[in-house]
């Protein structure tokens, strides 16, 4: 009996000891995880590149406010407009190297005016495939599992095409013989073969839905002294495929806001406008449609038609939460409206969701309900500098949205 009690006591002590070991391991794991995630947060809070004007030394001094982070006090003495600074955690653990780029004080002409955009796709875009009712009343899908949504048709039987009309003519001239389409798919050019069929209207068809152009309204953000512009702050995607449109060329036109559909919870509003596509209303060319915006050239004569205001660029390390302004045209002219930058996302600094912004101006809230479609590209101003542009609106709260940093658009 006495021996049994001793054995039970030893088992209890052993279990207690094992439990303490488990608690210690869990505590150690928590400390390691907390340390790792804390290190990652600090790493993301420190930019990869800092731009400094030769007239001021602001960026690095502001970074020194990060807790527990120290920076090198010396750099190499070789001549140049860029140098690297190492930063460490607790003056021991390397975090990253920051590239410090010194630049002349950059200035651009800030706009905020809605403009009309017309773009032609690179080749003919396949939106989808579908059924064809044949001349005999039977249905078929000749392009199914051959053509794909998002394909760009570049050639038909070896001949380059640019428009839907050219594609239709080529199919008609085939007289039902198999045609070879050269398509661009996932950055690769591949040939596909489809047999046209005669439809009920006695025309030969491939059973594909296509598009060769798109148009819409956006906001012009800035214009450089060289005449290049940036607009929207995000690329234009196809409404059906959702993919960024690949364009061959495009044109920028004057646009007039006709009415405003006010936004609300769950229902984003929009600027309804009129685009005059006459030659005299053309402002410039569209040359690039990229993730960060739409870009092109505006001639000197056409620049006189725009409300432009020269302004310095505020780099991302200068941006802070707090008061800001949005330049946009919802009342017949470009005006500045009050807003608040509510949060900055260092981990998304290179995207068009780099910071969140909230409209606080009662006038703008009364007209639009906040941010609406068509305001993409509206310049965001802070401390008298262009720091970015509005890019998105929150579906569940039209007073709020995202923005892109100006320096990212300027890249």
N, C-alpha and C positions, 0 to 999 in steps of 0.2 A: 504493500500500500504506500509506504513512504517513498519507495523507488518510483512508483507511478507518478506521485506528486512532483518529484524532482524532474522526471522526464517531461511532464506537462509544462513545468516552469521553464525548462530549457527551450521547448518548442515555442512558447509564448515570446521569450526573449529573442529567439531567432527571427520570428515573424515580425516583431517590432523593429528589429535591426534592418531587416529587408525592406520594410515599409519606409523607414527613414532614408535608406539608400535610394529608393524609388523617388521619394520627395526631393532629394538632393539632385538626382538626375533630371527630374522635371524642371526644377528651379534653374539648373544650369542651362537646360535647353531653352527655357524662356528668356534667360539673359542673353544667350547667343542670338536667338531670333530677334529680340528687341534691338540688340546691337547692330545686327545685319540690316534690318529694315530702317533703323535710324541712320545708318551710314548711307543707304540707298537714297533716303529722303534728302539728306544733305548734298549728296552727289548730284541729284536731279535739280536741286535749288541753285547750284552753281552752273552758269552757262558755259558752253564749250568755247565760245568766242565773245569777246567784249570789244565794242567799238568805242574809241575815245577821240573826241575832237581835239585838234592840236591847240585849241583855245581853252580847253578845260580838261581837268583830270578827275572826272566824276565817277566813272564806273567802278574802278577798283576800290575806292574808299567806301562806297556803299556796300560792296561785297564783304568788307571787313566786319560788318555788323552781324554776320552769321556766327552763332555761338560755337565755341570750341574749334573754330577753323582758323588756321594761321597760313600766311603767305610768305613766299620768299621775298627778301628785301633787296636782292641783287639780281641783275640780269646780265647776259653776255653783252659786251660792248661793241659787237659788230653792228655796222650801220644798216638801217632798214626801217620800214614802216610797220613792222610787226615783231612781236617778241612773245616768249612763253613764260608764264609764271606758274610754279608748282604750288599746290595748296595741300595742307595736311590736317588731319584730325588729331587734336591734342598734341600738336606739334610733332607727331610720331608716325601716325598711320597715313600713307599717301592716299589722297582722294582722287585727284585728277590734275591735269595740266590745262591751264586756260590760255588760249591764244588772245593776245591783246593787239588789236589792229588800230593804229592811229590813222585818222582820215581828216581830210579837209572838212570844214563844217558844211555838210550837205544841205542843200535847199531844193525844194520842189514846189511846183505850183499846185496847190490843193484845190479840188473842185467840189464834188458833192451833187453834180447835176445828173439827172436821169438821161440815159442815152439809149438809142435803139441799136440792136445787134442783129446782123444777118450773116450767117456762116454757111458755107458749103462744105459738105463732108468730103473726106478723102476717099474718092470712089463713091459707091452706092452702099449704104448701110442696110443690112438685112435685120429687120426688127423681129420677124417670126416666120414660121412656115404655116401653111394652112391647106384646107381641102379645096379641090376644084371639081365643080360639076361639069362632066364632059358632055360633048355634043350628043352622045347616046343616052344621057341621063344618069350614067354611073358616076360615082364619086371616087377620087383618088388623091393621094398626097405625094406627088413626085419628088419633093425636096426633103421629105421627112427622113431624119437620121443621116442626112447628107449635108445640107446647109444648116448653120447654127445661128441663133440670135447673137448679134454682135459681130458677125462676119462683115468685112468690107470688100465688096466686089471691085477689083481693080481692072480686070480684063475679061473679055468674052471672046473665046476662040483666038486668043493671042492679041486682040485689039483693045487698046486702052479705052475705058469709058469714064465719064465724070457725072452723068446725070441719069435720072430715071428714064427719060425719053430715049436716050441712047441705048439703054438696056432693053427697053420694050422693042425698039426697032430691030435690035440684033436677034431677039427671040422670035419675032415675027418672020424675019428673013431666014430663020433656020428651017422653016417648013416642017417642023416636027422631028428633025434630026437632033441627036444628042449634042449638047453644047458643053464646052469646058469653061468653067469659071475659075479665074485665078483670084483667090480671096486671101485677105490678111486676117489671120486668126491667132490671137495670143502672141503678137509680134512676129509671127512667121507667115510667109507667103506659101500657100498650098493650093494645088489644083483640085477641083471637085467637078464631077460630071453629073449632069441632070438631063433627063429626057423630057422635053416640053410635051404638053398634051393640048389637044384642041378643046376649048371650053364651049359652053352653050352659045356664046356670042360669036363662035367660029374663029376666035383668036387663040394663038398659041400662048400658053402660060406655063410658069415654073412652079406656081404654088408658094410664092414667097411674098411677104410684105416688106416693102423697102422705103427708105427715106434718103434724100440727097441734100437736104438743107434744114436749117432751123433758125428761128428768130425769137426775139424777146426783148425785155427791158431790164436794164441794170443801172448801177450808179458808177460814174467815173470818179476814181479816187484821186489820182495825181497825174501830173504831166511834168516830165523832166525838161531841162533846158535843151536837150537834143531833140525834143519832140516826141519821145516815146511816152506812152501812157500805161497805167495799170488800172483795171476796173474789176468790180465784183468781189475780189478777195477769195474767190473759189472758182473752179472750172465749171463749164456748162456740160451737164450730163444729158444723155438721151432720156426722154421721159418714159420710154418703154423698156429699154435694156438696163437703165441705171448706170451705164458705163460712161466714162469721160469721152466726149465726142472727139474723134480725130478729124481735123479740118484741113482742107486744102487752101482755102482763102476765105476772107470775110470782109465786111464793111461796117463802119460805124456811122450812125445817122443821128440827127437831132430827134428828140422825142419830147412830147408834151404830156404832162400828167393831166388826165381828164377827170378822174374821180379816185377816191380812196375807199377801199373796203376795210372797215375797221376790224382789227383782230380781237380775239377773246380767248378764253380758256378752251382749248381743244380745236379752235378754228382760226388758223393763221390768216391775217388780212393780206391785202395786196394793193399795189399801186396799179391802177388801170390807166394805160397811156395810149397815145396815138403816135405812130412812127410814120414819118413822111419819107418814102423811099425814092423821091425824085433826086436827080443828080445835084441840084442846088442845095439840098439838105444833107449831103454827105459830109461827114466830119473827118473821116480817116479810114485807115485799113485795120483789119484784124489779122494778126500774123501768128499768134500763139494762143492756144486754149490749154491751160495747165492747171494743176491742182491748186495753185496759189492765186489764180486769176486769169483774166483775159488781157492780152497785150497787143500793141500795135503802134502805129504812127499817126500823128495829127499834124497837118501842115500849118505853117505860120499864119496864113490867111484865115484858116478855119479856127485857129486858137482864139481869134478875136470874138468868136461867137459864144465863148464859154466864160462863166464867172470864175475867174482864177485868182487865187491869193497866194503869194509866195510865203513859204514857211519852212523853218528848219525841221529836220527829221529827229524824232526822239527814239533812241535805240532801246531795245528791250530791257536793258539793265536800268534804264531811267523810269520805266513804267512802274507805277505803284497803285495800290487800291485807293479809291477816293474819287474826288470830283473830276469830271471830264466833260467833253461836249461832243455831240454828233452833228456833222454838217449834212443836211439833206434838204430836198425840195418837195414839200407837200402842200405849200401855200402859194405856189406860183413863182417863188424865188428861193434861192439857197439861203438857209438861216442856220444859226447855231442853236442847238437845244441841249438842255442840261441832262447829264447822265452820271452814273456812278460805275466805276470799275470795281466789281465786287470780289473778284478772285483772279489770281494769275496762276497758270499751270506750267511750271518750268519743264515738266516732262513732255509737254506738247508744244514747246516753243517754236518748233519748225512746222507746225500744222496750222490750219485755219480755225482751230479751236484753242488758241493760246491763252485767251483770257475771257472772262464772262463780264457782261456789261448790262446794266439795268437803266431803262429810261425813267427819269424822275421829273422831267419837264411837263407841267400840267397842260400846256398848250398842245404839245405833241401827243400826249396821252389822250387828250380829248379828240384829236383828229384821227389818229391811227390806232390808238390802243397800245402803242409801244413800237415794236419793230415789225415791219410787214415785208412781204415778198416784193422785190423791186428796190428795196433799200440796201441790198447787198452791195458793198463797195463804199458805202457812206463813210467819209473820213472820221476818225476818232481823234480828238485833239485833247492834249493834257499839257498844262503849263506852257501854253503857246506853241507847242510842237505837234507835228503829225506823228502819232505813235502807232496807228493801225487803221483798220477798217472793220465795219460790221459785216459778218458773214452768214450768221444763222439766227433764227428765232426759236425759242422754246415753244413747242406745240401747246403745252399745258399752262404756259404763262407768257403771253405775248409782250409783256413789259421787259422781258429778259432775252438775252441771246449771247452768241459767241463772237469773238473778233480775232483777226490775224494781225501780227506785228507788221509795222510798215517796212522794216528792214527785210523781212521775208519776202514781201511783195516786190521789193526793189531788187532782189537777187535775180 
